Amino acid sequence: MSKPKTPRALSETEAQAITRNIRISPRKLNLVAGLIRNKPAAQAVATLTFSKRRIALAVKKTLESAIANAENNHQLDVDQLFVKHAEVGKAIVMRRFHARGRGRSAQIEKFFSHLKIVVAEKAAAPSAPVSRSPAPDNTEQKAA
């Protein structure tokens, strides 16, 4: 007897891609992730393509993977996708030592990060309800 299947964590209009153990600190990766949050997918890819940051290529690959997952696995419209979440998490820390003067040592920390990108399909904008004229103002100025 097997365990029951885990329900899908995302809604039907969302897809994700995760990259683990990227060799960059979470603070630096979060700066690049902030460039693409809440943007249309095509605009986010263009932003990352022309970014000067070294890590932008890895973020772009993860974003393109999320877009491909949305198209192939969940049959979502690529033209309607936008970046819903771009989460950066802390991973392992490699520690090295650096020889210092007078026989001492110092520690060098090399940080790793996780990146999770969720893309979602924009819902069609509902038609605006017919607006009524504003209610008449019943306040009258009293003469004193």
C-alpha positions in Angstrom: 0.0 0.0 0.0 1.5 3.3 -1.1 1.0 6.7 0.5 -1.6 9.0 -1.1 -0.5 11.4 -3.8 0.4 14.9 -2.5 -1.9 17.5 -3.8 -0.5 20.2 -6.1 0.8 23.2 -4.1 0.2 25.7 -7.0 -3.0 26.6 -8.6 -4.0 25.5 -12.1 -2.8 28.7 -13.7 0.8 28.6 -12.2 4.0 26.8 -13.0 7.4 26.9 -11.3 11.1 26.1 -11.7 13.6 25.7 -8.9 17.4 26.0 -9.1 19.4 24.8 -6.0 22.9 25.5 -4.8 23.8 28.5 -7.0 27.2 29.8 -6.1 26.3 33.4 -5.1 25.2 35.0 -1.9 21.4 35.3 -1.3 21.7 39.1 -1.0 23.3 39.5 -4.5 20.8 37.0 -6.0 17.9 38.8 -4.5 18.9 42.0 -6.3 18.6 40.3 -9.6 15.4 38.5 -8.6 13.9 41.9 -7.7 14.4 43.1 -11.3 11.9 40.5 -12.6 9.2 40.3 -9.9 5.6 41.1 -11.1 6.8 41.7 -14.6 5.4 40.0 -17.8 7.5 36.9 -18.7 8.8 38.3 -22.0 9.9 41.6 -20.4 11.6 39.7 -17.6 13.6 37.6 -20.0 14.6 40.8 -21.9 15.7 42.4 -18.7 17.9 39.5 -17.7 19.3 39.2 -21.2 20.8 42.7 -21.0 21.7 42.7 -17.3 25.4 43.2 -16.5 25.3 41.0 -13.4 27.1 37.6 -13.6 24.2 35.7 -12.1 21.6 37.0 -14.5 22.3 34.1 -16.9 21.4 31.5 -14.3 18.3 33.4 -13.3 17.3 33.6 -17.0 17.7 29.9 -17.4 15.5 29.2 -14.4 12.8 31.7 -15.7 12.9 30.1 -19.2 12.5 26.7 -17.5 9.4 27.9 -15.6 8.0 29.3 -18.8 8.6 25.9 -20.6 7.0 24.1 -17.7 3.9 26.3 -18.0 3.6 25.7 -21.7 4.4 22.0 -21.9 3.2 20.6 -18.6 0.2 22.8 -17.8 -0.9 24.1 -21.2 -0.8 27.8 -20.2 -0.6 30.6 -22.7 3.0 31.9 -22.9 1.9 35.4 -23.9 -0.2 35.8 -20.7 2.5 34.7 -18.3 4.0 37.0 -15.6 6.4 36.4 -12.8 4.3 35.9 -9.7 7.1 35.0 -7.2 10.9 35.0 -7.4 12.0 33.6 -4.1 15.6 33.5 -2.9 16.7 31.2 -0.1 19.8 30.5 1.8 21.7 27.2 1.1 24.9 25.8 2.4 27.9 27.9 3.4 31.4 26.6 2.5 34.0 27.7 5.0 37.6 28.1 4.1 40.5 29.5 6.2 42.8 32.4 5.3 46.2 32.5 6.9 46.8 35.8 8.8 49.8 37.4 10.4 51.4 36.2 13.7 50.2 32.6 13.2 46.5 33.4 13.3 43.8 32.4 10.8 40.6 34.0 9.6 37.5 32.4 8.1 36.2 32.9 4.6 32.6 32.1 4.0 31.4 31.2 0.5 27.6 31.4 0.3 25.2 29.4 -1.8 21.6 30.2 -2.7 18.3 28.6 -3.9 16.1 30.2 -6.4 12.4 29.5 -7.0 10.5 31.2 -9.8 6.7 30.9 -10.1 5.0 32.1 -13.3 1.2 32.6 -13.5 -1.2 33.2 -16.3 -3.0 36.6 -16.0 -6.7 36.2 -15.7 -8.8 38.0 -18.3 -9.8 41.4 -17.1 -13.5 41.3 -16.1 -15.6 43.8 -17.9 -16.2 46.8 -15.8 -19.7 47.1 -14.3 -21.9 49.9 -15.6 -21.3 52.9 -13.3 -24.2 54.8 -12.0 -24.3 58.5 -11.7 -23.4 59.5 -8.1 -26.2 59.9 -5.6 -27.4 63.4 -5.1 -25.9 65.2 -2.2 -28.6 66.0 0.4 -26.6 68.3 2.5 -28.0 71.8 2.3 -26.2 74.8 3.7 -28.1 76.4 6.4 -28.3 80.2 6.5 -27.4 81.5 9.9 
